[in-house]
Amino acid sequence: MMKLGNMDAARVERLGALAAHLVEHALASGLSWDEAILGFGIAAKALAAKAADQGVGGMDQCAALAERRLKTGMDQSADVLRAFLR
Protein backbone atom coordinates (compact mmCIF):
# COMPACT_ATOMS: atom_id res chain seq x y z
CA MET A 1 0.00 0.00 0.00
CA MET A 2 1.27 3.47 -0.78
CA LYS A 3 1.78 6.06 1.94
CA LEU A 4 1.26 9.77 1.43
CA GLY A 5 2.33 11.80 4.44
CA ASN A 6 -0.31 11.78 7.16
CA MET A 7 -3.15 10.81 4.82
CA ASP A 8 -5.44 8.11 6.17
CA ALA A 9 -5.46 4.69 4.54
CA ALA A 10 -8.96 4.99 3.05
CA ARG A 11 -8.06 8.24 1.29
CA VAL A 12 -4.80 6.75 -0.01
CA GLU A 13 -6.76 3.75 -1.30
CA ARG A 14 -9.15 6.06 -3.19
CA LEU A 15 -6.20 7.95 -4.69
CA GLY A 16 -4.67 4.70 -5.87
CA ALA A 17 -7.94 3.57 -7.42
CA LEU A 18 -8.36 6.94 -9.18
CA ALA A 19 -4.79 6.84 -10.49
CA ALA A 20 -5.29 3.30 -11.80
CA HIS A 21 -8.55 4.35 -13.48
CA LEU A 22 -6.79 7.29 -15.16
CA VAL A 23 -3.94 5.08 -16.37
CA GLU A 24 -6.34 2.49 -17.79
CA HIS A 25 -8.28 5.15 -19.68
CA ALA A 26 -5.10 6.81 -20.91
CA LEU A 27 -3.79 3.49 -22.25
CA ALA A 28 -7.09 2.83 -24.02
CA SER A 29 -7.37 6.36 -25.45
CA GLY A 30 -5.16 5.82 -28.49
CA LEU A 31 -2.98 8.75 -27.43
CA SER A 32 0.75 8.41 -26.98
CA TRP A 33 1.91 8.33 -23.37
CA ASP A 34 3.19 11.92 -23.54
CA GLU A 35 -0.05 13.16 -25.10
CA ALA A 36 -1.94 11.50 -22.23
CA ILE A 37 0.31 13.32 -19.75
CA LEU A 38 -0.57 16.60 -21.48
CA GLY A 39 -4.22 15.68 -20.96
CA PHE A 40 -3.59 15.18 -17.24
CA GLY A 41 -2.15 18.69 -17.04
CA ILE A 42 -5.16 20.14 -18.85
CA ALA A 43 -7.48 18.25 -16.50
CA ALA A 44 -5.55 19.59 -13.49
CA LYS A 45 -6.00 23.14 -14.77
CA ALA A 46 -9.74 22.51 -15.30
CA LEU A 47 -10.09 21.16 -11.75
CA ALA A 48 -8.25 24.22 -10.44
CA ALA A 49 -10.62 26.50 -12.37
CA LYS A 50 -13.62 24.65 -10.89
CA ALA A 51 -12.18 25.04 -7.38
CA ALA A 52 -11.64 28.76 -8.00
CA ASP A 53 -15.24 29.07 -9.26
CA GLN A 54 -16.41 27.45 -6.02
CA GLY A 55 -14.53 30.05 -3.97
CA VAL A 56 -11.68 27.86 -2.77
CA GLY A 57 -9.23 30.57 -3.81
CA GLY A 58 -8.22 32.64 -6.78
CA MET A 59 -7.45 30.97 -10.09
CA ASP A 60 -3.72 31.65 -9.72
CA GLN A 61 -3.73 30.17 -6.20
CA CYS A 62 -5.65 27.07 -7.25
CA ALA A 63 -3.52 26.53 -10.38
CA ALA A 64 -0.32 26.86 -8.33
CA LEU A 65 -1.60 24.29 -5.82
CA ALA A 66 -2.60 21.97 -8.67
CA GLU A 67 0.90 22.22 -10.11
CA ARG A 68 2.49 21.46 -6.74
CA ARG A 69 0.22 18.47 -6.24
CA LEU A 70 1.04 17.14 -9.71
CA LYS A 71 4.73 17.39 -8.86
CA THR A 72 4.14 15.63 -5.53
CA GLY A 73 2.34 12.86 -7.41
CA MET A 74 5.30 12.54 -9.75
CA ASP A 75 7.52 11.98 -6.71
CA GLN A 76 5.55 8.84 -5.81
CA SER A 77 6.55 5.39 -7.00
CA ALA A 78 4.43 4.00 -9.82
CA ASP A 79 4.94 0.56 -8.25
CA VAL A 80 2.07 1.30 -5.87
CA LEU A 81 -0.40 0.90 -8.75
CA ARG A 82 0.52 -2.68 -9.58
CA ALA A 83 -2.31 -4.08 -7.45
CA PHE A 84 -4.85 -1.82 -9.11
CA LEU A 85 -3.75 -2.52 -12.70
CA ARG A 86 -4.02 -6.31 -12.61
C-alpha positions as CSV (number, residue, x, y, z in Angstrom):
1,M,0.0,0.0,0.0
2,M,1.3,3.5,-0.8
3,K,1.8,6.1,1.9
4,L,1.3,9.8,1.4
5,G,2.3,11.8,4.4
6,N,-0.3,11.8,7.2
7,M,-3.1,10.8,4.8
8,D,-5.4,8.1,6.2
9,A,-5.5,4.7,4.5
10,A,-9.0,5.0,3.0
11,R,-8.1,8.2,1.3
12,V,-4.8,6.8,0.0
13,E,-6.8,3.7,-1.3
14,R,-9.2,6.1,-3.2
15,L,-6.2,8.0,-4.7
16,G,-4.7,4.7,-5.9
17,A,-7.9,3.6,-7.4
18,L,-8.4,6.9,-9.2
19,A,-4.8,6.8,-10.5
20,A,-5.3,3.3,-11.8
21,H,-8.5,4.4,-13.5
22,L,-6.8,7.3,-15.2
23,V,-3.9,5.1,-16.4
24,E,-6.3,2.5,-17.8
25,H,-8.3,5.2,-19.7
26,A,-5.1,6.8,-20.9
27,L,-3.8,3.5,-22.2
28,A,-7.1,2.8,-24.0
29,S,-7.4,6.4,-25.5
30,G,-5.2,5.8,-28.5
31,L,-3.0,8.7,-27.4
32,S,0.7,8.4,-27.0
33,W,1.9,8.3,-23.4
34,D,3.2,11.9,-23.5
35,E,0.0,13.2,-25.1
36,A,-1.9,11.5,-22.2
37,I,0.3,13.3,-19.7
38,L,-0.6,16.6,-21.5
39,G,-4.2,15.7,-21.0
40,F,-3.6,15.2,-17.2
41,G,-2.1,18.7,-17.0
42,I,-5.2,20.1,-18.9
43,A,-7.5,18.2,-16.5
44,A,-5.6,19.6,-13.5
45,K,-6.0,23.1,-14.8
46,A,-9.7,22.5,-15.3
47,L,-10.1,21.2,-11.7
48,A,-8.2,24.2,-10.4
49,A,-10.6,26.5,-12.4
50,K,-13.6,24.7,-10.9
51,A,-12.2,25.0,-7.4
52,A,-11.6,28.8,-8.0
53,D,-15.2,29.1,-9.3
54,Q,-16.4,27.5,-6.0
55,G,-14.5,30.1,-4.0
56,V,-11.7,27.9,-2.8
57,G,-9.2,30.6,-3.8
58,G,-8.2,32.6,-6.8
59,M,-7.4,31.0,-10.1
60,D,-3.7,31.7,-9.7
61,Q,-3.7,30.2,-6.2
62,C,-5.6,27.1,-7.3
63,A,-3.5,26.5,-10.4
64,A,-0.3,26.9,-8.3
65,L,-1.6,24.3,-5.8
66,A,-2.6,22.0,-8.7
67,E,0.9,22.2,-10.1
68,R,2.5,21.5,-6.7
69,R,0.2,18.5,-6.2
70,L,1.0,17.1,-9.7
71,K,4.7,17.4,-8.9
72,T,4.1,15.6,-5.5
73,G,2.3,12.9,-7.4
74,M,5.3,12.5,-9.8
75,D,7.5,12.0,-6.7
76,Q,5.6,8.8,-5.8
77,S,6.5,5.4,-7.0
78,A,4.4,4.0,-9.8
79,D,4.9,0.6,-8.2
80,V,2.1,1.3,-5.9
81,L,-0.4,0.9,-8.8
82,R,0.5,-2.7,-9.6
83,A,-2.3,-4.1,-7.4
84,F,-4.9,-1.8,-9.1
85,L,-3.7,-2.5,-12.7
86,R,-4.0,-6.3,-12.6
